[in-house]
Amino acid sequence: MAKLKKEPAKYFGELDLAVVESQMKDYPLKTCLVSGKPPGSELVDYVIANQLVRLADFDQLILFQEAPGKFLKKLQAARH
């Protein structure tokens, strides 16, 4: 706990990277969760509640953060 408290960004960053690596192969969408556009060179892999969310760019991340529940439901539906 002492290490985590001293460097939380380091350890949470490592956790997020592990989530991305483990969920990448089974990610159900080929397009941006928010815009529906194919991801390009500005692809953002974002982790929220231990779930990978792939977004076309940082603008889509801002939109995602305005209503994450709505988009997480869409992601959950794509998994089934």
N, C-alpha and C positions, 0 to 999 in steps of 0.2 A: 504493500500500500504506500509505503514511503516513496518508492520510485515513481509510482503513478502520480502521486500528489506533486512530486517535484517536476515531472515532465509529462503532463497529461496529453499534450498534443502529439508527442512522440508515440506514446502507447496507443492512443485512440486512432492515430494515423495508421499504425501497424494493423490494428484490428480492422479498420475500414479496408485496407489493402487485401487482407485475408478474405473478407466478405466478397470483394470484387472478384478475386481469383476463384473462389469456390462457386460463385453463382453465375459467372460469365457463360459457362458451357450450356447451362440450362435456361438462360434468359429467354423468355418467350416472344419478345418483340424484335423485329428487324428495323423498326422505325422509332423515332423519338416518341416517348410516352406522351408528351405535351402537344407537340405540333403535328405529329404524324409523318414528318418528313424523314427521309433517310439521313442518318448521321453522316457528317462530313469530317473535315479536318479539325473542327472545333468541338468534337464529341466530349461530353462531360459524363463521367461515371460518378454518381452521387450515392452515398449510403445514408439511408434513414431507417431507423428502427431495425437495424441489421438486414436491410433489404437493398439490393442493388437497383438503382434507377438509372437508365441510360437516356441522356438528353442531347439534343442536337448542338446546343451551345449554352453560354451563360445566361442569355436572355430567357431561354426556356427554363433554366433553373430558377430564375426570379419568379416566373409565372407558376412553376411547380410549388414553390414555397408559399405562395398566396393561398393555395388550396390543396395541400398534400393529401388529405383524405380522399378527395375526389379522384385524384390520379392513382393513388394506391389501390383503390377499388378497381380501377380500370386494369391495372397490372395484375391484380389477383384474378380477375375474370379471364385474362389472357392465359393464365397458368392452367386453367381448367378446360 
